[in-house]
Amino acid sequence: MELGHHLKRARESKRMSQHEVAELLGIAQKTLSNMERGKTQPSVIQLAKMGEIYGLDVLKLLSENGIHLSPPPPPKKTYRKLRKNYNT
């Protein structure tokens, strides 16, 4: 099952409309609709807010959908510095 479908089911289980949730998230109802249909992906911040609204463990939901969060790569300057220090 896709992430959007899980989010829609969670919203419906709370008996909330797309309009209500979109207002809490500060987004357009159409944007939430697109997320639930899998046309767009929510940001990490939006996912965190949805987790609070729906009472979901967002990390568990993501991992169940094969999505694993990892830290961003280091900035290029840091990478170059590390590489230079490693090679000497």
N, C-alpha and C positions, 0 to 999 in steps of 0.2 A: 504494500500500500504506500502511496506517495505521501510526502510531507504535507502537501496542501490538503489532501483528503483527511489526514489526521487532525489538522487544524480545524477543518470544517466540522468534523465530528465533535471535537472538543467544544467548539462554540455552540453547536446545537445542543450538546448535553447540558450546557449552562443556560439554555433557553434564551440566548442573546441573539439579537439581529446583527447583520453585518454592519448596519448603520451605527448601532450602539458601540460595537467593538472598534470600528474605524474611528469613531469620535474619541474613544479612550486612547487610541494609538496616535491620534493626530494625523491621520491619513484619510484619503478619499475612500468612500465605500467601494468604488470601482477597483481601487488598488488592492483592497482586501479580497475582493472577488477574484481578481487575477491571481493572487497568492493561493487561494483555496483551489483554484482550477489548475494550478501548476504552471501558469503562464509566466509568472515572475516569482522570485524568491524573496522572502523577508530578510531584512538585515539582521545582524546579531542583536542589535538593540531592540528591534521590533519583536524578535523571537523571545527575548527575555521578558518584555512587557506582556506578550501573549501568555507566556508561562505563568506569570503572576495572575493575569486575568482568569485563565482557565484552570489554574492549579495544576499545571503540568511540570514534570521534570524534563526540561528542554534538552539537556544533554542525553538523557535516555532516549527521548524521542528521535533525536538526530542520529544516534548510533544505531537505533533500530532501522533507520532508513539508509544506512550505509554512509552517513555523513559524519566525519570525524574532524573536529576542530584542532588545528595545530597553530603554534605561534608563527607570526610572520617571519620571513627570512630577515637576517640582520641587514642593516643599510650597507650599501656597497662600500663606503669608506671603512666601516668596521670589518667587512669581509676581507678587503684588501690588506688592512693592517694585520688581521689574524693570519692571513696567508703569508704575508711577508715575514712575520715573526716565526711562523712554523717552518718556513723554508730556510731560515738562517741557522 
